């Protein structure tokens, strides 16, 4: 079982990499204008890139960066879903 410190460290490390990747890609389209199905497809592509990074023994930093891409897409999907869900309540 993990400790709160280990969990916090894990999330902080992921957060750093996620923010770095978002800032690197901020010139791309705004995710809340992208349909969920398209975001899901893009996330699957990122999962394959993460798998390749592990398979081909990339550095831990490169694997973290690929994991951050996946996590960023997961967050984008949740955000777009929430926006659409709330619009349907109006």
C-alpha positions in Angstrom: 0.0 0.0 0.0 1.3 3.4 -0.9 1.7 6.3 1.5 0.2 9.8 1.1 3.8 11.1 0.5 4.4 8.5 -2.3 1.0 9.4 -3.9 1.7 13.1 -3.6 5.1 12.7 -5.1 3.7 10.6 -8.0 1.0 13.2 -8.8 3.5 16.1 -8.5 5.9 14.4 -10.9 3.1 13.8 -13.4 1.7 17.3 -12.9 5.1 18.8 -13.8 5.4 16.7 -17.0 1.8 17.4 -17.9 2.2 21.1 -17.6 5.5 21.0 -19.6 3.8 19.1 -22.4 0.7 21.4 -22.4 3.0 24.5 -22.6 5.0 22.9 -25.5 1.8 22.2 -27.4 -0.1 25.4 -26.6 0.1 26.5 -30.2 -2.2 23.6 -31.2 -6.0 23.8 -31.2 -7.9 24.4 -28.0 -9.1 21.0 -26.8 -12.6 22.1 -25.7 -13.4 22.7 -29.4 -12.4 19.1 -30.3 -15.1 16.4 -30.3 -14.7 13.8 -27.6 -14.4 11.0 -30.2 -11.5 12.8 -31.8 -9.8 13.3 -28.4 -10.3 9.6 -27.6 -8.7 8.7 -30.9 -5.8 11.0 -30.2 -5.4 9.6 -26.7 -5.2 6.1 -28.1 -2.4 7.3 -30.4 -0.6 8.7 -27.3 -1.0 5.3 -25.5 0.7 3.6 -28.4 3.5 6.2 -28.2 3.9 5.4 -24.5 4.0 1.7 -25.2 6.7 2.2 -27.8 8.7 4.3 -25.4 8.7 1.5 -22.9 9.2 -1.2 -25.5 12.3 0.5 -27.0 13.8 1.3 -23.6 13.5 5.2 -23.8 14.8 7.1 -20.9 12.6 7.5 -17.8 12.1 11.2 -18.6 10.9 10.3 -22.1 8.5 7.7 -20.7 7.2 10.3 -18.2 6.7 12.8 -21.1 4.7 10.2 -23.0 2.7 9.3 -19.9 2.0 13.1 -19.5 0.6 13.2 -23.0 -1.8 10.4 -22.2 -2.8 12.1 -18.9 -3.3 15.4 -20.7 -5.7 13.8 -23.1 -7.6 12.0 -20.3 -8.0 15.4 -18.6 -9.1 17.1 -21.9 -11.7 14.4 -22.5 -13.1 14.8 -18.9 -13.2 18.6 -19.4 -15.0 18.4 -22.7 -17.4 15.8 -21.3 -18.2 18.1 -18.3 -18.8 21.1 -20.6 -21.1 19.1 -22.8 -22.9 17.5 -19.9 -23.5 20.9 -18.3 -24.8 22.4 -21.6 -27.3 19.6 -21.7 -28.6 20.5 -18.3 -29.5 24.0 -19.4 
